[in-house]
């Protein structure tokens, strides 16, 4: 069969098989646990709530996550860490604008 004949054959193509769902790797789960610890989320119920809030659906354990879901979850956790105020600095250090005393 030539390539020209293939242009007119509809519906004879083999159906594509969906890609197999790959579970999250152990190193990814460890990264998630470390990120949650760094965020200060230590209780299991808190962890589950934060993870479900970021990924948008419920899970029973971190091991239920797929390989593809871990990266956006890690990015969400890192974004939360960046958005949370630093405990090593004061509110004065974290202010957005200069005050009159800064302009002196």
MDAnalysis code that builds the backbone (N, CA, C; Angstrom):
import MDAnalysis as mda
import numpy as np

u = mda.Universe.empty(312, n_residues=104, atom_resindex=np.repeat(np.arange(104), 3), trajectory=True)
u.add_TopologyAttr("name", ["N", "CA", "C"] * 104)
u.add_TopologyAttr("resid", np.arange(1, 105))
u.add_TopologyAttr("resname", ["UNK", "UNK", "UNK", "UNK", "UNK", "UNK", "UNK", "UNK", "UNK", "UNK", "UNK", "UNK", "UNK", "UNK", "UNK", "UNK", "UNK", "UNK", "UNK", "UNK", "UNK", "UNK", "UNK", "UNK", "UNK", "UNK", "UNK", "UNK", "UNK", "UNK", "UNK", "UNK", "UNK", "UNK", "UNK", "UNK", "UNK", "UNK", "UNK", "UNK", "UNK", "UNK", "UNK", "UNK", "UNK", "UNK", "UNK", "UNK", "UNK", "UNK", "UNK", "UNK", "UNK", "UNK", "UNK", "UNK", "UNK", "UNK", "UNK", "UNK", "UNK", "UNK", "UNK", "UNK", "UNK", "UNK", "UNK", "UNK", "UNK", "UNK", "UNK", "UNK", "UNK", "UNK", "UNK", "UNK", "UNK", "UNK", "UNK", "UNK", "UNK", "UNK", "UNK", "UNK", "UNK", "UNK", "UNK", "UNK", "UNK", "UNK", "UNK", "UNK", "UNK", "UNK", "UNK", "UNK", "UNK", "UNK", "UNK", "UNK", "UNK", "UNK", "UNK", "UNK"])
u.atoms.positions = np.array([
    [0.855, -1.167, 0.000],
    [0.000, 0.000, 0.000],
    [0.902, 1.232, 0.000],
    [0.600, 2.182, -0.840],
    [1.403, 3.394, -0.930],
    [0.871, 4.435, 0.039],
    [1.658, 5.483, 0.203],
    [1.241, 6.573, 1.092],
    [0.006, 7.273, 0.567],
    [-0.148, 7.324, -0.779],
    [-1.324, 7.975, -1.357],
    [-2.596, 7.232, -0.986],
    [-2.533, 5.911, -0.955],
    [-3.706, 5.126, -0.593],
    [-4.094, 5.351, 0.873],
    [-3.110, 5.630, 1.711],
    [-3.373, 5.824, 3.131],
    [-4.187, 7.091, 3.390],
    [-4.125, 8.045, 2.471],
    [-4.869, 9.283, 2.659],
    [-6.372, 9.061, 2.673],
    [-6.806, 7.998, 2.017],
    [-8.238, 7.771, 1.865],
    [-8.769, 6.641, 2.727],
    [-7.989, 6.168, 3.646],
    [-8.425, 5.068, 4.505],
    [-8.739, 5.627, 5.886],
    [-9.994, 5.724, 6.169],
    [-10.423, 6.251, 7.454],
    [-10.974, 5.124, 8.307],
    [-10.666, 5.140, 9.578],
    [-11.214, 4.163, 10.496],
    [-10.479, 2.843, 10.529],
    [-9.482, 2.670, 9.682],
    [-8.733, 1.417, 9.676],
    [-7.466, 1.497, 10.518],
    [-7.203, 2.670, 11.081],
    [-6.000, 2.823, 11.878],
    [-6.163, 2.058, 13.188],
    [-5.087, 1.469, 13.655],
    [-5.185, 0.793, 14.960],
    [-5.395, 1.829, 16.056],
    [-6.205, 1.463, 17.022],
    [-6.474, 2.374, 18.130],
    [-5.236, 2.488, 19.009],
    [-4.956, 3.716, 19.420],
    [-3.815, 3.934, 20.296],
    [-4.167, 3.482, 21.707],
    [-3.249, 2.785, 22.310],
    [-3.431, 2.337, 23.683],
    [-3.067, 3.490, 24.618],
    [-3.867, 3.731, 25.638],
    [-3.501, 4.786, 26.586],
    [-2.205, 4.425, 27.307],
    [-1.420, 5.444, 27.599],
    [-0.159, 5.222, 28.295],
    [-0.433, 4.659, 29.690],
    [0.415, 3.757, 30.096],
    [0.272, 3.164, 31.423],
    [0.537, 4.231, 32.482],
    [-0.246, 4.213, 33.530],
    [-0.083, 5.172, 34.619],
    [1.070, 4.697, 35.490],
    [2.063, 5.568, 35.625],
    [3.246, 5.222, 36.396],
    [3.111, 5.766, 37.811],
    [3.228, 4.907, 38.801],
    [3.131, 5.396, 40.183],
    [4.331, 6.271, 40.532],
    [4.157, 7.097, 41.535],
    [5.239, 7.974, 41.987],
    [6.401, 7.132, 42.498],
    [7.603, 7.580, 42.188],
    [8.808, 6.884, 42.628],
    [9.059, 7.166, 44.111],
    [9.815, 6.286, 44.736],
    [10.117, 6.438, 46.165],
    [10.845, 7.753, 46.438],
    [11.748, 8.153, 45.542],
    [12.484, 9.404, 45.744],
    [11.551, 10.608, 45.648],
    [10.502, 10.502, 44.828],
    [9.535, 11.589, 44.734],
    [8.727, 11.706, 46.027],
    [8.328, 10.573, 46.566],
    [7.576, 10.566, 47.825],
    [8.430, 11.180, 48.934],
    [9.721, 10.854, 48.934],
    [10.626, 11.421, 49.937],
    [10.742, 12.936, 49.771],
    [10.794, 13.410, 48.523],
    [10.828, 14.857, 48.281],
    [9.561, 15.528, 48.795],
    [8.421, 14.879, 48.590],
    [7.155, 15.429, 49.082],
    [7.157, 15.522, 50.601],
    [7.614, 14.473, 51.250],
    [7.656, 14.483, 52.718],
    [8.579, 15.586, 53.237],
    [9.723, 15.754, 52.584],
    [10.657, 16.808, 52.976],
    [10.038, 18.185, 52.774],
    [9.359, 18.378, 51.640],
    [8.714, 19.669, 51.360],
    [7.620, 19.962, 52.380],
    [6.856, 18.949, 52.751],
    [5.809, 19.133, 53.758],
    [6.418, 19.461, 55.119],
    [7.520, 18.790, 55.461],
    [8.215, 19.093, 56.719],
    [8.732, 20.527, 56.720],
    [9.320, 20.951, 55.603],
    [9.849, 22.315, 55.502],
    [8.747, 23.359, 55.597],
    [7.554, 22.980, 55.203],
    [6.406, 23.876, 55.283],
    [5.835, 23.914, 56.700],
    [6.278, 22.972, 57.537],
    [5.788, 22.917, 58.912],
    [4.537, 22.080, 59.064],
    [4.211, 21.292, 58.058],
    [3.023, 20.438, 58.093],
    [3.489, 19.051, 58.514],
    [3.206, 18.691, 59.772],
    [3.714, 17.430, 60.297],
    [2.632, 16.400, 60.584],
    [1.442, 16.847, 60.920],
    [0.344, 15.924, 61.214],
    [-0.198, 15.321, 59.922],
    [-0.532, 14.041, 59.955],
    [-1.026, 13.349, 58.762],
    [-2.296, 13.981, 58.206],
    [-3.194, 14.373, 59.083],
    [-4.444, 14.977, 58.604],
    [-4.173, 16.316, 57.919],
    [-3.228, 17.076, 58.464],
    [-2.847, 18.352, 57.842],
    [-2.205, 18.114, 56.480],
    [-1.318, 17.130, 56.422],
    [-0.639, 16.809, 55.161],
    [-1.647, 16.427, 54.086],
    [-2.582, 15.588, 54.472],
    [-3.591, 15.148, 53.516],
    [-4.413, 16.336, 53.024],
    [-4.781, 17.223, 53.925],
    [-5.578, 18.383, 53.555],
    [-4.811, 19.295, 52.586],
    [-3.539, 19.556, 52.873],
    [-2.726, 20.420, 52.014],
    [-2.544, 19.793, 50.639],
    [-2.217, 18.508, 50.606],
    [-2.001, 17.815, 49.330],
    [-3.276, 17.810, 48.498],
    [-4.398, 17.479, 49.114],
    [-5.668, 17.432, 48.386],
    [-6.073, 18.810, 47.881],
    [-5.757, 19.833, 48.656],
    [-6.077, 21.197, 48.236],
    [-5.280, 21.581, 46.989],
    [-4.025, 21.169, 46.925],
    [-3.178, 21.526, 45.788],
    [-3.519, 20.702, 44.553],
    [-3.722, 19.384, 44.718],
    [-3.963, 18.554, 43.530],
    [-5.420, 18.549, 43.091],
    [-6.316, 18.934, 43.972],
    [-7.712, 19.080, 43.574],
    [-8.576, 17.846, 43.696],
    [-8.079, 16.789, 44.302],
    [-8.912, 15.611, 44.560],
    [-8.361, 14.868, 45.771],
    [-9.172, 13.966, 46.301],
    [-8.769, 13.281, 47.534],
    [-7.863, 12.088, 47.240],
    [-6.982, 11.821, 48.189],
    [-6.114, 10.650, 48.142],
    [-6.072, 10.053, 49.541],
    [-5.680, 8.792, 49.629],
    [-5.576, 8.164, 50.944],
    [-4.140, 8.145, 51.458],
    [-3.168, 8.183, 50.540],
    [-1.758, 8.182, 50.926],
    [-0.933, 8.817, 49.816],
    [0.254, 9.291, 50.159],
    [1.132, 9.876, 49.148],
    [1.491, 8.863, 48.066],
    [1.532, 7.600, 48.434],
    [1.873, 6.552, 47.464],
    [0.794, 6.363, 46.406],
    [-0.386, 6.947, 46.622],
    [-1.458, 6.872, 45.625],
    [-1.223, 7.829, 44.461],
    [-0.293, 8.749, 44.631],
    [-0.029, 9.733, 43.582],
    [0.688, 9.087, 42.403],
    [0.465, 9.659, 41.231],
    [1.166, 9.183, 40.045],
    [2.431, 10.010, 39.847],
    [3.314, 9.491, 39.030],
    [4.584, 10.140, 38.727],
    [4.357, 11.562, 38.217],
    [3.347, 11.729, 37.362],
    [3.069, 13.030, 36.747],
    [2.452, 14.036, 37.712],
    [1.818, 13.582, 38.767],
    [1.159, 14.485, 39.725],
    [2.135, 15.077, 40.745],
    [3.290, 14.432, 40.916],
    [4.205, 14.850, 41.978],
    [4.838, 16.211, 41.685],
    [5.251, 16.434, 40.451],
    [5.930, 17.697, 40.133],
    [5.041, 18.914, 40.386],
    [3.802, 18.939, 39.863],
    [2.955, 20.094, 40.178],
    [2.683, 20.238, 41.680],
    [2.604, 19.118, 42.366],
    [2.389, 19.167, 43.813],
    [3.597, 19.786, 44.511],
    [4.800, 19.371, 44.118],
    [6.008, 19.957, 44.700],
    [6.089, 21.454, 44.409],
    [5.733, 21.837, 43.193],
    [5.738, 23.259, 42.840],
    [4.741, 24.032, 43.707],
    [3.586, 23.435, 43.951],
    [2.592, 24.070, 44.808],
    [3.074, 24.207, 46.242],
    [3.763, 23.190, 46.734],
    [4.299, 23.248, 48.096],
    [5.397, 24.302, 48.205],
    [6.262, 24.370, 47.200],
    [7.328, 25.376, 47.219],
    [6.747, 26.786, 47.120],
    [5.675, 26.941, 46.349],
    [5.022, 28.252, 46.237],
    [4.424, 28.662, 47.578],
    [3.856, 27.710, 48.298],
    [3.308, 28.021, 49.627],
    [4.409, 28.426, 50.589],
    [5.541, 27.745, 50.493],
    [6.670, 28.069, 51.368],
    [7.171, 29.475, 51.069],
    [7.248, 29.825, 49.793],
    [7.715, 31.157, 49.404],
    [6.718, 32.233, 49.819],
    [5.437, 31.897, 49.810],
    [4.402, 32.873, 50.159],
    [4.256, 33.059, 51.662],
    [4.667, 32.058, 52.428],
    [4.525, 32.177, 53.879],
    [5.621, 33.085, 54.426],
    [5.287, 33.877, 55.431],
    [6.285, 34.788, 55.993],
    [7.430, 34.017, 56.638],
    [8.602, 34.547, 56.486],
    [9.787, 33.919, 57.050],
    [9.815, 34.133, 58.558],
    [10.135, 33.100, 59.288],
    [10.178, 33.224, 60.746],
    [11.475, 33.877, 61.217],
    [12.459, 34.022, 60.326],
    [13.735, 34.601, 60.728],
    [13.759, 36.116, 60.592],
    [12.702, 36.690, 60.050],
    [12.668, 38.143, 59.904],
    [11.394, 38.696, 60.527],
    [11.425, 39.977, 60.795],
    [10.278, 40.613, 61.433],
    [9.347, 41.204, 60.388],
    [8.192, 41.629, 60.835],
    [7.245, 42.289, 59.938],
    [7.852, 43.577, 59.395],
    [8.699, 44.210, 60.196],
    [9.360, 45.432, 59.732],
    [10.263, 45.119, 58.534],
    [10.995, 44.026, 58.603],
    [11.877, 43.634, 57.502],
    [11.096, 43.214, 56.262],
    [9.896, 42.719, 56.445],
    [9.087, 42.202, 55.344],
    [8.171, 43.241, 54.713],
    [8.235, 44.493, 55.154],
    [7.335, 45.515, 54.616],
    [7.608, 45.723, 53.129],
    [6.577, 46.130, 52.395],
    [6.674, 46.282, 50.946],
    [7.243, 47.627, 50.525],
    [6.896, 48.664, 51.229],
    [7.288, 50.011, 50.812],
    [8.203, 50.650, 51.846],
    [8.979, 51.619, 51.370],
    [9.814, 52.387, 52.284],
    [8.939, 53.303, 53.126],
    [9.356, 53.516, 54.339],
    [8.661, 54.461, 55.214],
    [9.423, 55.784, 55.200],
    [8.897, 56.760, 55.886],
    [9.553, 58.068, 55.915],
    [10.953, 57.975, 56.500],
    [11.131, 57.062, 57.422],
    [12.448, 56.940, 58.045],
    [13.460, 56.308, 57.082],
    [12.990, 55.475, 56.182],
    [13.882, 54.888, 55.186],
    [14.364, 55.934, 54.187],
    [13.559, 56.945, 53.963],
    [13.889, 57.977, 52.975],
    [14.846, 59.032, 53.515],
    [15.116, 59.037, 54.809],
    [16.029, 60.032, 55.398],
    [17.458, 59.813, 54.986],
])
